Structure formats: C-alpha cells, structure tokens
Amino acid sequence: MDRELLRIFDVTGKYIGTSTREEVHSKGLWHETFHCWLVSKVDYKYFIHFQLRSNQKKDYPNMLDISAAGHLKADESVPDGIREVHEELGVNVTMEDLISIGKIPGEIIQDHIIDRELGHVFLYIIPDESEIKYKFQMEEVSGIMMVELDLFEQLWLEKIDSVQAKGIVLNEKMEEVEVDRFVRKDDFVPHDSTYISKVLKELKIFLK
C-alpha cells in the first residue's frame, strides 16, 4: 500500500506529478482523498456517523473518524472513491445519492506523519425510512458511533468536555454489540480545525 502512486499538488492546488503514498506522508505532499460523511435524523435531530478505526490500523487505531474515507490513486477519478463506502461500511450507495460539499484541504501533522489532503468531500443523508445495515471491513473499521451534530460541534470547539455516542462495534469475538458511552475530543482523529469547521458549516447548509 505504501508503494501505490498518488497524484501530488503544490500549495495552490496545482498538479505537479505523482509520488508514492509513503513519500507523500513522509514529505508532507498534498494529495487527493475521498471523504463521505453519513448523517441520519432521529427525533428531529441530526447525527453524524463516525467510523471507529480498527485496532489493526497503523495510524490512529481505535479512534473515531470520517464515516468513510480513502486515498485516490494516480489512475483514479473522484467517483472511484465511492468504493470506500462500499468496502469499509458495506453500504451500497451511488454517486447520485451523495451531495458534494466541495474540495476541502486539511492537514494532520504528527511526529511520524505529515498528512496534507485535498479532500473531495461528500454528504450522504440517510433516508428517514431507511435502516442501514453496516458490514464492517474488519481490518479497517471496528464499528460506527453516532454523535449529535450540534453537540459534536460544541465538543470540537471545546465548549463541552464530552458527548454521548451510540452505535455498534465489534467485540473481541468479532461480534456486533450495541454501545452507549461518552467520548472526548481526543477520541477523534486530530483533523485540523479549519477542515472540521468547513465540513460542519457545509453540512448545516444542506441539513436545513
């Protein structure tokens, strides 16, 4: 996986060539990703569905993250990224089901990785009458946790210390179990505030 080729870009978003995934993350090169945020409505309130990253993941194991996301390889177009929703969550959606909320840059800078992404970001509003049956790609995803949209925003802005999260996770026997617990900001992958703020702003526009 580290040897797969990705398109790379300069700080203005201009295409400048290709590089391996390993080099992209070691040198902090801008590259393209596909992000899909799943949202449902329960009792007149909107809930974001966060994936729980598998404990097998090299980066950010057991942390909450974008519903489904992944890198776009050098020979792929944006619609190819929908495979992430199918593979990670087992949810069959088409590009026509998704709402584009733009290309949003985001950075995560850690000691071991400099991740600079040009994220093609989409929203999937789960129809009110639908009950999604998730089928997790176990080496990638260990569950889905739902957090109320407005409360997540308050948590991210550090106006509150914790928020209730409900969902389904895989236990040690790889069985699906229901969970209901409180999570803190440091339970989430540390996306930069500019990215999260832009996503929340765009989500609210389409969820009015």
C-alpha positions in Angstrom: 0.0 0.0 0.0 2.8 2.4 0.8 4.1 2.0 -2.7 0.9 2.9 -4.5 1.2 6.1 -6.6 -0.9 9.2 -5.8 -1.2 12.5 -7.6 0.5 15.3 -5.8 -0.1 19.1 -5.8 1.5 22.3 -4.8 0.1 24.6 -2.1 -2.1 26.3 -4.6 -3.7 23.0 -5.7 -1.8 22.8 -9.0 -1.0 19.3 -10.2 2.8 18.7 -10.1 3.2 14.9 -10.7 2.9 11.6 -8.8 4.6 10.1 -5.7 4.3 7.0 -3.6 2.0 7.0 -0.6 4.9 6.5 1.7 6.8 9.6 0.3 3.6 11.7 0.3 3.2 11.2 4.1 6.9 11.4 4.9 7.4 14.7 3.0 4.0 16.2 3.6 3.0 16.4 0.0 -0.6 17.5 -0.9 -2.6 14.6 -2.4 -6.2 13.8 -3.1 -8.6 11.8 -0.9 -12.3 10.9 -0.9 -14.4 11.7 2.2 -18.0 10.7 2.8 -19.9 11.8 5.9 -23.0 9.8 6.7 -25.8 11.7 8.6 -29.1 10.4 9.9 -32.1 12.2 11.5 -33.6 10.9 14.8 -36.4 12.7 16.6 -35.7 15.9 14.6 -32.0 15.9 15.5 -29.2 15.1 13.1 -26.5 12.6 14.0 -23.1 12.2 12.3 -22.0 8.6 11.9 -18.3 8.3 12.8 -16.3 5.1 12.0 -14.3 3.5 14.7 -10.9 2.7 13.2 -9.7 -0.8 13.7 -7.1 -1.6 16.3 -5.1 -3.1 13.3 -4.7 0.3 11.7 -1.1 1.7 11.5 -2.3 5.2 12.1 -4.9 6.3 14.8 -6.2 2.8 15.8 -9.3 2.8 17.9 -10.1 6.4 17.2 -13.3 8.0 15.7 -13.0 9.3 12.2 -14.9 10.4 9.0 -17.7 7.8 8.2 -15.7 6.5 5.2 -12.6 7.9 3.5 -9.6 6.9 1.5 -6.8 7.9 -0.9 -7.4 8.5 -4.6 -4.7 6.7 -6.6 -3.0 8.3 -9.5 -5.1 6.5 -12.1 -8.4 7.1 -10.4 -11.1 9.8 -10.7 -13.1 11.2 -7.8 -16.2 8.9 -8.4 -13.8 5.9 -7.9 -13.6 6.9 -4.3 -17.1 5.7 -3.5 -15.6 2.2 -3.2 -14.5 3.3 0.4 -18.2 3.5 1.4 -18.8 0.0 -0.1 -15.6 -1.6 1.3 -15.3 -0.1 4.7 -19.0 0.0 5.7 -20.8 -2.4 3.3 -23.2 0.4 2.4 -24.4 0.4 -1.3 -24.7 4.0 -2.4 -24.1 5.6 -5.8 -22.6 9.0 -6.6 -26.1 10.2 -7.4 -27.0 9.5 -3.7 -24.3 11.8 -2.5 -24.1 15.6 -2.1 -20.8 17.2 -2.9 -19.8 19.8 -0.4 -16.6 20.7 -2.2 -12.9 20.1 -2.1 -11.7 20.9 1.4 -8.0 20.9 2.3 -6.9 19.5 5.7 -3.7 18.8 7.5 -2.7 16.4 10.3 0.9 17.0 11.4 2.3 14.4 13.8 5.8 13.2 14.7 5.5 10.2 12.4 3.4 11.6 9.6 2.6 14.8 7.7 -0.8 14.2 6.1 -1.8 17.0 3.7 -5.1 16.1 2.0 -7.2 17.8 -0.7 -10.4 16.1 0.3 -13.2 15.7 -2.1 -16.0 15.7 0.5 -19.5 14.3 0.2 -22.5 14.0 2.3 -24.9 11.1 2.4 -28.2 11.8 4.2 -29.6 8.5 5.2 -33.3 8.5 4.2 -35.7 8.7 7.2 -37.3 5.4 6.3 -34.0 3.5 5.8 -32.3 1.4 8.4 -28.7 0.9 7.3 -27.1 -2.4 7.9 -23.4 -2.0 8.2 -20.9 -4.7 7.3 -17.5 -3.6 8.5 -14.2 -4.3 6.7 -12.6 -5.6 9.9 -9.0 -4.7 9.2 -10.1 -1.1 8.6 -13.2 -0.5 10.7 -14.4 -1.8 14.1 -17.7 0.0 14.3 -19.9 3.0 13.8 -20.7 5.6 16.6 -23.4 8.2 16.2 -23.0 11.7 17.7 -25.5 14.5 17.6 -24.3 17.1 15.1 -24.7 20.2 17.3 -23.1 18.5 20.3 -20.1 17.4 18.2 -19.6 21.0 17.1 -19.6 22.1 20.8 -17.2 19.4 21.7 -14.8 20.3 18.8 -14.9 24.0 19.9 -14.2 22.8 23.4 -17.4 24.3 24.8 -18.1 20.9 26.4 -15.8 18.2 27.6 -17.6 15.1 26.4 -20.6 13.9 24.4 -22.8 10.8 24.2 -22.0 8.4 21.4 -24.2 5.4 20.5 -23.6 2.7 17.9 -22.5 -0.8 17.0 -18.9 -2.1 17.5 -17.1 -5.4 17.0 -16.1 -7.1 20.3 -13.1 -9.4 20.8 -15.0 -12.2 19.2 -15.8 -10.0 16.1 -19.5 -10.0 17.1 -21.5 -6.8 16.7 -22.6 -5.3 20.0 -24.5 -2.1 20.8 -22.6 0.5 22.8 -23.6 3.8 24.5 -20.7 5.8 26.0 -19.3 9.3 26.4 -16.4 10.3 24.2 -14.0 13.2 24.4 -12.3 15.3 21.7 -9.1 13.3 22.0 -11.1 10.2 21.0 -11.3 11.6 17.5 -8.6 11.6 14.8 -7.0 15.1 15.1 -8.2 16.7 11.9 -7.3 20.4 11.7 -10.0 22.8 12.9 -10.2 24.6 9.6 -11.3 21.4 7.9 -13.8 20.4 10.5 -15.3 23.9 10.7 -15.8 23.9 6.9 -17.4 20.5 6.9 -19.8 21.4 9.7 -20.7 24.7 8.0 -21.5 22.9 4.7 -23.4 20.1 6.5 -25.7 22.6 8.2 -26.4 24.3 4.8 -27.7 21.1 3.3 -29.5 19.8 6.5 -31.7 22.9 7.0 
